[in-house]
């Protein structure tokens, strides 16, 4: 497929990776919407399965692509679910921003290589910590909120591990299909 760049006369060529990146973004948005439909056992606790797609994008294509997938998921997902510019959007954006930042730092560390499980755990913990911080600063500035932090961070750890193993399987599947 050939797409024209509006700033020049040169056509932009799309390739297989462009389509895979678009598919990953659409998948992340879809998972985001599906997760929004399910009730949460605790306020702010969701499995974070859209994180699987973001971490897969990080490993397969790098931090820039993962950042696009993560931010587009939050933006488009919130528009489609109807939470754009709501408290839910603010918390989701805070979590995604922290998660993507931590993934970028982890990916850039010299001599340190994380696998899918490590990246997912880091992302989940950063996401939960940022959501908690945003909830405290923006909505519930009460010391009693801190009694929930250990439970929330434990849930983030558990869901990060689950997401990591799913991501590992997904990347193995994608790499097998490429070969």
C-alpha positions as CSV (number, residue, x, y, z in Angstrom):
1,X,0.0,0.0,0.0
2,X,1.2,3.5,-0.8
3,X,0.2,6.5,1.3
4,X,1.1,10.1,0.4
5,X,2.9,12.2,3.0
6,X,1.1,15.6,3.2
7,X,4.4,17.4,3.8
8,X,6.2,16.2,0.7
9,X,5.6,14.7,-2.6
10,X,7.3,11.4,-1.7
11,X,5.0,8.4,-1.2
12,X,5.3,6.6,2.1
13,X,5.5,2.8,1.8
14,X,4.0,0.6,4.4
15,X,5.4,-2.8,5.2
16,X,4.6,-5.8,7.2
17,X,5.9,-4.3,10.4
18,X,3.6,-1.2,9.9
19,X,0.6,-3.5,9.7
20,X,1.7,-5.5,12.8
21,X,2.1,-2.3,14.7
22,X,-1.4,-1.1,13.7
23,X,-2.7,-4.5,14.6
24,X,-1.0,-4.4,18.1
25,X,-2.5,-0.9,18.7
26,X,-6.0,-2.1,17.7
27,X,-5.6,-5.2,19.9
28,X,-4.5,-3.1,22.9
29,X,-7.5,-0.8,22.4
30,X,-9.8,-3.8,22.2
31,X,-8.4,-5.4,25.3
32,X,-8.7,-2.0,27.1
33,X,-12.4,-1.8,26.2
34,X,-13.1,-5.4,27.2
35,X,-11.4,-4.9,30.6
36,X,-13.4,-1.7,31.2
37,X,-16.6,-3.8,30.8
38,X,-15.7,-6.2,33.7
39,X,-16.3,-5.2,37.3
40,X,-13.3,-4.7,39.5
41,X,-12.8,-6.7,42.7
42,X,-11.2,-3.6,44.3
43,X,-11.3,-0.1,43.1
44,X,-8.5,0.5,40.6
45,X,-7.6,-3.2,40.3
46,X,-7.8,-4.6,36.8
47,X,-5.8,-7.4,35.2
48,X,-4.0,-5.0,32.9
49,X,-4.0,-7.4,30.0
50,X,-3.6,-4.5,27.5
51,X,-0.1,-4.2,29.0
52,X,0.7,-7.5,27.3
53,X,0.4,-5.8,24.0
54,X,2.5,-2.8,25.0
55,X,5.3,-5.0,26.4
56,X,5.2,-7.2,23.2
57,X,5.6,-4.0,21.2
58,X,8.5,-2.9,23.3
59,X,10.3,-6.2,22.8
60,X,9.5,-6.6,19.1
61,X,9.9,-3.0,18.0
62,X,11.4,-0.9,20.7
63,X,10.3,1.8,23.2
64,X,9.0,4.3,20.7
65,X,6.5,1.9,19.3
66,X,5.5,0.7,22.8
67,X,4.9,4.3,23.8
68,X,2.7,4.9,20.8
69,X,0.7,1.7,21.5
70,X,0.3,2.6,25.2
71,X,-0.7,6.2,24.7
72,X,-3.0,5.5,21.8
73,X,-4.7,2.7,23.8
74,X,-5.4,5.1,26.7
75,X,-6.6,7.9,24.4
76,X,-8.7,6.0,21.9
77,X,-9.9,3.5,24.5
78,X,-11.2,6.3,26.8
79,X,-12.9,8.0,23.8
80,X,-14.7,4.7,22.9
81,X,-15.6,3.8,26.4
82,X,-16.7,7.4,27.2
83,X,-14.3,8.2,30.0
84,X,-12.1,10.8,28.2
85,X,-11.1,13.6,30.6
86,X,-12.8,11.8,33.5
87,X,-11.1,10.7,36.7
88,X,-10.8,7.3,35.2
89,X,-9.0,8.8,32.2
90,X,-6.7,10.7,34.5
91,X,-5.8,7.6,36.5
92,X,-5.3,5.5,33.4
93,X,-3.1,8.2,31.8
94,X,-1.0,8.5,34.9
95,X,-0.5,4.8,35.1
96,X,0.3,4.4,31.4
97,X,2.8,7.3,31.5
98,X,4.6,5.8,34.5
99,X,4.6,2.4,33.0
100,X,5.9,3.5,29.6
101,X,8.6,5.7,31.4
102,X,9.7,2.7,33.5
103,X,9.8,0.5,30.4
104,X,12.0,3.0,28.6
105,X,14.4,3.2,31.6
106,X,14.5,-0.6,31.9
107,X,15.2,-1.0,28.2
108,X,18.0,1.6,28.2
109,X,19.9,0.2,31.2
110,X,23.3,-0.9,30.0
111,X,24.1,-4.5,30.5
112,X,20.7,-5.3,32.0
113,X,18.3,-7.4,29.9
114,X,14.7,-7.9,31.1
115,X,12.5,-10.6,29.7
116,X,8.7,-10.3,29.1
117,X,7.9,-11.3,32.7
118,X,10.4,-8.7,34.2
119,X,9.1,-5.9,31.9
120,X,5.4,-6.7,32.7
121,X,6.1,-6.8,36.5
122,X,7.9,-3.4,36.3
123,X,5.2,-1.9,34.1
124,X,2.4,-3.2,36.4
125,X,4.1,-1.9,39.6
126,X,4.8,1.5,38.0
127,X,1.2,1.7,36.7
128,X,-0.3,1.0,40.1
129,X,2.1,3.3,42.0
130,X,1.3,6.1,39.6
131,X,-2.4,5.5,39.7
132,X,-2.3,5.4,43.5
133,X,-0.3,8.7,43.6
134,X,-2.7,10.4,41.2
135,X,-5.7,9.2,43.2
136,X,-4.1,10.6,46.4
137,X,-3.1,13.9,44.9
138,X,-6.2,14.5,42.7
139,X,-9.1,12.8,44.4
140,X,-8.6,11.3,47.9
141,X,-5.9,13.2,49.9
142,X,-6.4,11.1,53.0
143,X,-3.8,9.2,55.0
144,X,-6.2,6.2,55.3
145,X,-5.7,5.6,51.5
146,X,-2.2,4.3,52.3
147,X,-3.7,1.2,54.0
148,X,-4.7,0.0,50.6
149,X,-1.3,0.4,49.0
150,X,0.1,-3.0,50.0
151,X,-3.0,-4.8,48.7
152,X,-2.9,-2.8,45.4
153,X,0.9,-3.4,44.9
154,X,0.5,-7.1,45.6
155,X,-2.3,-7.3,43.0
156,X,-0.1,-5.4,40.6
157,X,2.7,-7.9,41.2
158,X,0.4,-10.9,40.6
159,X,-1.2,-9.4,37.5
160,X,2.2,-8.4,36.3
161,X,3.5,-12.0,36.6
162,X,0.4,-13.3,34.8
163,X,0.7,-10.7,32.0
164,X,4.4,-11.5,31.7
165,X,3.8,-15.2,31.1
166,X,1.1,-14.3,28.5
167,X,3.5,-11.9,26.8
168,X,6.2,-14.5,26.7
169,X,3.8,-16.9,25.0
170,X,2.6,-14.3,22.6
171,X,6.1,-13.3,21.6
172,X,7.1,-16.9,21.1
173,X,4.0,-17.4,18.9
174,X,4.8,-14.2,16.8
175,X,8.5,-15.2,16.4
176,X,7.5,-18.7,15.3
177,X,5.1,-17.2,12.7
178,X,7.9,-14.9,11.4
179,X,10.3,-17.7,10.8
